[in-house]
């Protein structure tokens, strides 16, 4: 069974990595819109999670969570084939020193989430 799963992962990574970035973004938009529209309970969960972080919760913010999650999954498959240069091209860090300090302290860092959402309720290494 593991071999089948690894094979499926490899095929998905290959296909998604071969897509032009523009097509990947279009695919992300289509999947995100479908999930946002059809997954009422998940929308409620996202609304509750965002509300726990404070601030105003809007439909646009909720949709952005769906879009980010979809893009992260697509990139999870595709990135398994990316070169270091491609990864560096896709990551935009405001303060690389915060990342280096967190990594040096042994902290696991999810760059996609950290870059998108800053929740004052959840502590983040290096945040003052």
N, C-alpha and C positions, 0 to 999 in steps of 0.2 A: 504494500500500500504506500509506503514512503517513497518508493521509486516512482510510482504514478504521480504522487504529489510533487515530487521534485521535477518530473518531466513537464507537468502542467505549469509549474512556476517558470521553468526555463522557456517554454513556448510563449507564455504571457509576457515575460520580460523581453523576449526577442521581438514579438509583435509590437508591444508598446514602445520599445526603444526605437523601432524603425519608423514609427509615425512621425511626420513633421510636427514640430512644436505647436504650430497653429492648429493642426488636426487634433492633437492631444488636448488643447484648451477647449476646442469645440466639443469633444467627447466629454470632457469634464463638465461643461455647461449643461449638456443634455442629461447626463446622469444626475447631476445635482438638482436640476429642475424637477426631474421625475421623482427622485427620493424626497425632496422637499414637499412636493405636492401630495404624494401618496403615503408618506410616513407621519401621520398625525401624532402618534404617541412619541415618536422621536423628536418631533418639533417641540412638544411639550417638555421633554427632558432637556433639550438645548435651552429653551426659554428659562427653565428653572436654574440650570447651571450658570447661565449668563447673569441672571438676577442675583445669584449668590455672590457674583463678582462686583456687584454694585453698578451704578449707572443705569441709563435708560436702555431697555431692551426693545429693539425694533425688528420688524420682519426682515429688513435688510441685513441686520447683524446675524439673525438666525440663519438666513440663507447663506451668508458668508461662511458660517461654521460648516454647513453641508458642503459647500463648494471646496473649502479647505480640506475637509476630510476626504472627499472624493479625489482631489488632486494628490493628497498624500498617499492614498492607496495606489493610484496609477503610477506615481513616481516611485513607490516602494518596489514595484515590479520592474519598471524601466531602469531605475538607478542601479540595480544589481549588475548592469552591464556598462555603466558610465565610467569614464576615466576620471582620475583625480582632477584634471583640468576642467572637465565638464561639471563636476560637482562644485568646484570653486566658482565657476561661472554662474551657477544657479543660486548660490548662497550670498545674501547681502547682509553683512553684519554692521550694526551701528557702532559697536564697541567690542572689538576683538579681544581686548584685555579681559572683559567679563567672561567670555567663553574660555579663554586660556586659564583663568583663575579657577573656574568651575571644574574644568578638566583636570587641572593639577591637584585639586582637592579630592579627586576621585568621583566627582558627581556625574551622573548620567545626564546628558543634555539632549533634549529633543528640539533641535533648532527650528523646525517648522512651527511647532506650537509656541515656543518662546518668542519667535519673531511676530507671530500673529496676535497673541493674547497675553496681556499682562493683567493678572488678577491680584488685586491688593490683599485678598484674603489668603492666598496661597504664597508662602514664602519662596523666593527664588534666590539661589546662591549669588551673592554679589550685589543684590538689590539693597539700596540703603534706605 
